[in-house]
Amino acid sequence: MIASLTGQLAHRAADSLIVNVGGVGYEVFFPASRHERLPELGGELFLHIQTVVREDSFSLYGFLDPAEKRIFLLLLGVSGVGPRVAMNILAGAEPAALGRAIITEDVLWLKKLPGVGKKTAERLCLELKDKLEFFPVSAGAATVVGLPAASAREFADQPSRDALSALVNLGYPPVRAREALERVRQEAGDEAYAALALAELLRLALRSLA
């Protein structure tokens, strides 16, 4: 199973690349919207690869970021989503925006993505909203799950710390994320807040940040 490729970028097409590795050209499906992050033709390129084997095909899907590969695999786990649809979803949305839409169950936004209809959008929300590993760690993140340790310690309960980490990983500044969670706590009351499941806590915090 091919897990990565390092070679020269030999060709770029709308939804695929050819990477020359030791004289062998590998066709790799790649999101068109990420082309601006590629080197010039002839430049060296490293790709994280997911190999998809079917009865009549052996296809390679490439990603510059390991978080995008993880998201791709999660998308493949959603009923009715195949590799081409998963790649179209990644081509149409950055990971953070996709994560926000799924957590807030924004079906209308998801329906705008290539190849995603109402039923697929609903399945994405239903099957992925509780999978926190879906959120990519922000570049340059300081500690585990991308949250500075001092910020995490401000909340004693684990759901609040997890929600704070997820919000920061979605691109919200730690100060705004903490304020949103405090607003949820004040509106719900301490007892009701403590009983909230993590997915519901995130949903309410994101609504507060909107």
C-alpha positions as CSV (number, residue, x, y, z in Angstrom):
1,M,0.0,0.0,0.0
2,I,1.4,3.4,-1.0
3,A,1.4,5.9,1.9
4,S,3.4,8.7,0.5
5,L,5.3,9.8,-2.6
6,T,8.3,12.1,-3.0
7,G,9.3,13.1,-6.5
8,Q,9.1,15.7,-9.2
9,L,5.9,17.3,-10.3
10,A,5.7,16.3,-14.0
11,H,2.1,17.4,-14.9
12,R,-0.9,19.1,-13.5
13,A,-4.5,18.5,-14.7
14,A,-7.8,19.8,-13.4
15,D,-8.2,17.1,-10.7
16,S,-5.0,15.1,-10.9
17,L,-1.2,15.2,-11.0
18,I,1.6,13.1,-12.3
19,V,4.5,12.7,-10.0
20,N,7.8,11.3,-11.4
21,V,9.4,9.0,-8.8
22,G,12.6,7.4,-10.0
23,G,11.5,7.5,-13.6
24,V,8.0,6.1,-12.9
25,G,5.1,8.5,-13.3
26,Y,2.3,8.1,-10.7
27,E,-1.1,9.6,-11.4
28,V,-2.5,11.1,-8.2
29,F,-5.9,12.6,-7.8
30,F,-5.6,16.0,-6.1
31,P,-8.0,18.8,-5.3
32,A,-7.9,21.5,-7.9
33,S,-8.4,24.2,-5.3
34,R,-5.0,23.3,-3.8
35,H,-3.0,23.9,-7.0
36,E,-1.7,27.2,-5.8
37,R,0.2,25.4,-3.0
38,L,2.1,23.2,-5.5
39,P,5.7,23.8,-6.7
40,E,6.4,24.7,-10.3
41,L,6.6,21.9,-12.9
42,G,9.8,20.0,-12.3
43,G,9.9,21.0,-8.6
44,E,10.2,18.4,-5.8
45,L,6.9,17.4,-4.2
46,F,5.9,15.3,-1.2
47,L,2.4,14.0,-0.9
48,H,0.6,12.0,1.7
49,I,-1.2,9.3,-0.2
50,Q,-4.4,7.3,0.3
51,T,-4.5,4.2,-1.9
52,V,-8.0,3.1,-2.8
53,V,-8.3,-0.4,-4.4
54,R,-11.5,-1.4,-6.2
55,E,-12.2,-4.5,-8.3
56,D,-11.5,-2.6,-11.5
57,S,-9.1,0.2,-10.3
58,F,-6.1,1.1,-8.2
59,S,-6.2,4.8,-7.5
60,L,-4.0,7.2,-5.5
61,Y,-5.4,10.3,-3.8
62,G,-2.8,12.9,-2.7
63,F,-2.7,15.5,0.1
64,L,-0.1,18.1,1.1
65,D,-1.4,18.2,4.7
66,P,-1.9,15.0,6.8
67,A,-5.0,16.5,8.4
68,E,-6.7,16.6,4.9
69,K,-5.9,12.9,4.5
70,R,-7.5,12.2,7.9
71,I,-10.6,14.2,6.8
72,F,-10.7,12.3,3.5
73,L,-10.7,9.0,5.4
74,L,-13.5,10.2,7.7
75,L,-15.5,11.3,4.7
76,L,-15.1,7.9,3.1
77,G,-16.7,6.4,6.2
78,V,-19.9,8.3,5.6
79,S,-22.5,6.1,3.8
80,G,-22.9,7.1,0.2
81,V,-19.6,9.0,0.0
82,G,-17.0,7.6,-2.3
83,P,-13.5,8.8,-3.0
84,R,-14.5,11.2,-5.8
85,V,-17.2,12.8,-3.8
86,A,-14.9,13.1,-0.8
87,M,-12.2,14.7,-3.0
88,N,-14.8,17.1,-4.4
89,I,-15.8,18.1,-0.9
90,L,-12.2,18.8,0.0
91,A,-11.8,20.8,-3.2
92,G,-14.8,22.9,-2.3
93,A,-14.0,23.7,1.3
94,E,-11.2,24.3,3.7
95,P,-11.1,21.9,6.7
96,A,-12.0,24.6,9.2
97,A,-15.1,25.8,7.3
98,L,-16.2,22.2,6.7
99,G,-15.8,21.4,10.4
100,R,-17.9,24.4,11.4
101,A,-20.7,23.5,8.9
102,I,-20.9,19.9,10.2
103,I,-20.8,20.8,13.9
104,T,-23.5,23.5,13.4
105,E,-25.5,21.2,11.0
106,D,-25.5,23.8,8.3
107,V,-27.1,21.6,5.6
108,L,-27.7,24.6,3.3
109,W,-24.0,25.4,3.2
110,L,-22.9,21.8,2.7
111,K,-25.3,21.5,-0.2
112,K,-23.3,24.1,-2.1
113,L,-20.3,21.7,-2.2
114,P,-19.7,19.8,-5.5
115,G,-21.5,16.5,-5.5
116,V,-23.3,17.0,-2.2
117,G,-27.1,16.9,-2.1
118,K,-29.5,17.3,0.8
119,K,-29.3,13.6,1.9
120,T,-25.5,13.5,1.7
121,A,-25.3,16.8,3.7
122,E,-27.5,15.4,6.4
123,R,-25.5,12.2,6.6
124,L,-22.3,14.2,6.9
125,C,-23.7,16.1,9.9
126,L,-25.2,12.9,11.5
127,E,-22.2,10.7,11.1
128,L,-19.3,13.2,11.6
129,K,-20.4,15.8,14.1
130,D,-19.3,13.8,17.2
131,K,-15.9,12.9,15.7
132,L,-13.6,15.5,17.2
133,E,-10.5,14.1,15.5
134,F,-12.1,15.6,12.4
135,F,-10.8,19.1,13.4
136,P,-7.3,19.7,12.1
137,V,-4.7,21.1,14.5
138,S,-3.9,24.7,13.5
139,A,-0.5,25.4,12.1
140,G,2.0,26.4,14.8
141,A,-0.2,25.1,17.6
142,A,1.5,25.1,21.0
143,T,0.4,22.0,22.7
144,V,-1.9,19.0,22.5
145,V,-4.9,19.7,20.3
146,G,-3.5,23.1,19.4
147,L,-4.4,24.8,22.7
148,P,-1.9,26.5,25.1
149,A,-1.8,24.7,28.4
150,A,-2.6,27.8,30.4
151,S,-5.8,28.3,28.5
152,A,-6.9,24.7,28.9
153,R,-6.4,24.9,32.7
154,E,-9.0,27.7,33.0
155,F,-11.8,25.1,32.7
156,A,-11.9,22.4,35.3
157,D,-14.2,20.1,33.4
158,Q,-13.1,18.0,30.5
159,P,-16.0,18.8,28.1
160,S,-15.2,22.5,28.4
161,R,-11.5,21.9,27.7
162,D,-12.3,19.7,24.7
163,A,-14.7,22.3,23.4
164,L,-12.2,25.1,23.9
165,S,-9.6,23.1,22.0
166,A,-11.9,22.3,19.1
167,L,-12.9,26.0,18.8
168,V,-9.3,27.1,18.7
169,N,-8.5,24.4,16.1
170,L,-11.4,25.8,14.0
171,G,-9.6,29.1,13.9
172,Y,-11.2,31.1,16.7
173,P,-8.8,33.1,19.1
174,P,-8.6,31.5,22.5
175,V,-10.1,34.6,24.2
176,R,-13.2,34.6,21.9
177,A,-13.6,30.8,22.4
178,R,-13.5,31.1,26.2
179,E,-15.9,34.0,26.1
180,A,-18.3,32.0,24.0
181,L,-18.2,29.0,26.4
182,E,-18.8,31.4,29.4
183,R,-21.8,32.8,27.6
184,V,-23.2,29.3,27.1
185,R,-22.6,28.6,30.8
186,Q,-24.4,31.8,31.9
187,E,-27.4,31.3,29.6
188,A,-27.8,27.6,30.6
189,G,-26.9,27.8,34.2
190,D,-24.2,25.7,35.9
191,E,-26.2,22.5,36.4
192,A,-27.6,22.4,32.8
193,Y,-24.2,23.4,31.4
194,A,-22.5,20.5,33.2
195,A,-25.0,18.1,31.7
196,L,-24.4,19.2,28.1
197,A,-22.8,16.7,25.7
198,L,-19.7,17.9,23.9
199,A,-21.4,18.1,20.5
200,E,-24.2,20.2,22.0
201,L,-21.8,22.4,23.8
202,L,-19.9,23.1,20.6
203,R,-23.1,23.8,18.7
204,L,-24.2,26.4,21.3
205,A,-20.7,28.0,21.4
206,L,-20.6,28.3,17.7
207,R,-24.0,29.8,17.6
208,S,-22.8,32.3,20.2
209,L,-19.8,33.2,18.0
210,A,-21.9,33.6,14.8
